[in-house]
Structure formats: C-alpha cells, structure tokens
C-alpha cells in the first residue's frame, strides 16, 4: 500500500521531510499493527506550503445500487422485489501548523471543517397469493438522509524514522451540527377489490449538536 519512492536511499544530511513542496500519503496503524486508510477511505494526503504550514485532505466516498428478487412457498405463495440505493461522502480538510521543524520529533496542531452526507432509499414490491381466492400487493418505500457540518481540532507528534518515513500519534476533538430526516410510506392493495386497502405515510427527523473526543490515532506517513 505504501507508495514507491524515487529513491529508497535516505539522505543523511536531511533530518525530516517537512519542507516546502513535499507531499505525503498517510495510513492508520490499527490495534493489530496492520495498515489501513487514515483520514479518508479514498484519499488521505498532506502537502506542505512551508516547512511549518501544511494542508491535509481526507475523502471517503461509498455507494451502491442493488436489486434483489425472492420467492418462497408455504401455505401461500410470496414474491418480493427489493431495491436499495445508498450513497455517502465525507470530506475533511485540515490546516496543520508545526511550531518547530528542525528535529526528528515534531509536534503539530491543526483545525479544519468537517462535512458529511448520507443518503439511503429502499423500495419493496411484494405479492402474496392466498390459495385461489385472495391476493395482496404490497409496496413499501423509505428514504433517510443525514448530514453533518462542523469543525475539527487535532494535536499530535510526528517522529521521523527516515527522512521520508515518519510515525505519528494524534488526538482530536470535533464540534458538529447535524440534521437527520426520514420519510416512509406503505400501501397494501387486495384483490378482489371488495377488501379494504391499507396505507400509511410517516416523516420526521431531528436536529442535533454534539462535541466529541476522538481516540488517539497512530499512523505512518510516506513522503515524496
């Protein structure tokens, strides 16, 4: 997972890679000492505008669209068709400040906005046939949306093992405003038509604020 360097030989004259124009990719070290995504599942990079000033960006993007058919037989015959759409995105840019940059061990502080959006929609079309006298057609629909907007703070220490390779531990906190909304509807139609139809609609949601502390994160950075 670690990007190849232009040169794998460390420059002994360099203490670290905290210099203008340097890029790095970052990976989290979990409890089992394996490497995974850090600030974002798709992108987690840092760029130094100056030895003491850097910007870091994490992006996570997920989504799928799925359809599934099913059929079961018991005392009656039942067929279902399900469709699910799901999409989520998280964008987390941060500004980092290094007070001192002339050591192998360097502390840093940072802040930046936090933006996330989640969307999920599901539909169910079902039909039940009870012997030869009655059938019921069901339709269910639900939609959920959630978004968060806020600001994050981070403080940590970065230790350079080589001039292009470092380990860091950091601790963060986050202040968010969020909004959650849901809509649901269902309808059952019977045949023969002299049976009463059933249907319902619901919607609701909530607004919330919260302040949260993150766990201490350990990660590795590779500079180029």
Number of C-alpha atoms within 10 A of each C-alpha: 8 11 10 10 11 7 9 8 10 12 12 9 7 14 18 24 23 29 16 14 13 17 21 21 21 26 23 20 19 14 8 6 10 9 17 16 19 23 23 21 15 14 18 21 22 23 21 21 15 15 19 16 18 22 19 23 18 21 19 17 15 12 12 10 12 10 12 10 12 10 11 11 10 7 9 12 14 18 15 17 15 16 15 17 15 16 15 17 16 20 19 21 22 23 19 22 20 19 13 13 18 12 14 17 17 18 18 19 18 19 21 18 17 19 18 18 17 17 16 18 18 18 19 18 16 19 19 18 18 14 10 7 8 13 18 17 18 17 17 18 18 18 18 18 17 18 19 19 16 18 18 20 19 18 17 18 16 21 18 20 13 19 20 24 17 21 20 21 17 18 16 18 15 18 17 18 15 17 15 15 15 16 15 17 15 16 15 16 17 18 14 11 10 7 11 10 13 11 12 10 12 10 12 10 12 10 12 10 12 10 12 11 12 12 10 11 15 21 21 22 24 22 22 17
